[in-house]
């Protein structure tokens, strides 16, 4: 009797584990499709001027991440100066902005990345990857 109950419990645990794995896989596939569709829709509105220095030039869907690429007009500043002077300040502001504006994506397990490149050199200056966990810390 104990062996039968133990066997039944083992089967139930195995089934629930398989169901959970199957459900997680379905959610992952769904998120990948959402990312792809969102990137396609948002890309149709590009390029988009953000402010006097910044322009959104590309949005890509990569697995379960939306990747936004911005170009910054750094004026007379060199790329290295911009990286050294602005990265930490921008990281804080960008993370807060993503957490506030992309909450629905983040709570669904879709990560957001912002890449900032120099409009002159096209060199990547900063990259900020934000996930749901980053927003909980704020």
N, C-alpha and C positions, 0 to 999 in steps of 0.2 A: 504494500500500500504506500509506504513512504517512498519507495523507488518510483512508483507511478506518479505521485504528486510531484516529486522532484523532476521527473522527465517532463511533465506538463508545464511546470514553472520554467524549465529551461527552454522549451519550445516558445512559450509566451514571451520570454525575455528576448529570444532570438528574433521572433516576429516583430516585436516593438522596435528593436534595434534596426532591423532591415527597413521597417516603415519609416523610422526617423531618418535613416540614411537616404532613402528614396525621396522623402519630403525635402531634405536639405538639397539634394541634387536638383529637384524640380525648382526650388526657390533660386538656386544659383543660375539655372538656365533662364528662368524668368527675368532675373536681374540683368543678365547679359543682353537679353532682348530689349529690355527697357533702356539700358545704356546705349545700345546701338540706335534705337529709335530717337532717343533724346539728342544724341550727337548729330544725327541726320537733320532733325528739325531745327536745332539751334544753329547749325552750320549755314543754313539758308539765309541767316540774318547777318552774316559776316562779310567784310570786316565791320567792326562796331567801335566807334570812338567812346572811350570810357571817360577820359578827361583830357586836359591839354597835353599830357605827356604819355598817355597809355591808350593802346588800341588792342582789342581782342581780335586775333587773327585766325585762330583755329580751335576747333573742338573735336576731340576724338573719343570714341568709345573703345576702351581696352579692357577686355574681360568684364570685371565688375567695377570699373573705374571710369569716371569722366575726366578727361584731361583737357584743360583749358590752356591755350598758349597766348600770352600777351606780349606785345612789343612795347618797349619803353624808349621814348626819346630822352636820352640822358644828357642832351645839350653838350656842354663843353667837358663834362665829367668823363673820365676814362671808365671802362668797364670795371677795372679793379677797384677804383674809388667807390663806385656805386655799390659793388658787392660788400666792401668793407664798411661803408657808412650806413647803408640802408637795409641790409638783410634782416637783422634782428628786429628792427622797428616794423618792417613790413610783415615779417612772420606772424607777429602778434595780431596785427590788424587783419591780415588775410585769413588767419585761422578763425578769428571771431566772426568775420564776415561770412565765411563758408558755413560755420556752425549755425549762424542766424538765418542765412538764405537757403541753405540746402538741407535743412533738417529732415525732410521727407526722404530724400535719397539716402542720407546717412543712416537713419533709423531702419532703412530697408537693407542695409549691408552694402550699399554702393558708396565707394570711396571717391573723393574729389581731389584732383591734383591741379595746381596752378603753376605754370611755368612762365617765367618772365625772361624775355630775351632782349638784347639791345637791338633797337631799330636800325642802328648803323652797322654794327658788326655781325648781327644775328647770333652772337654768342649767348648761351644760356647764362643768365645772371643769378637767378634763384629758382628753386623748385620747392613747393610746399605741398606735401601729401597729407591730406586730412581724412581721418576715419571717425567713426562714431565715438571711439574711445577718446580721441583728442578733444571732443566737445564736452565730454563728461568732466574732464579735468579743468575746464575753464572757470 
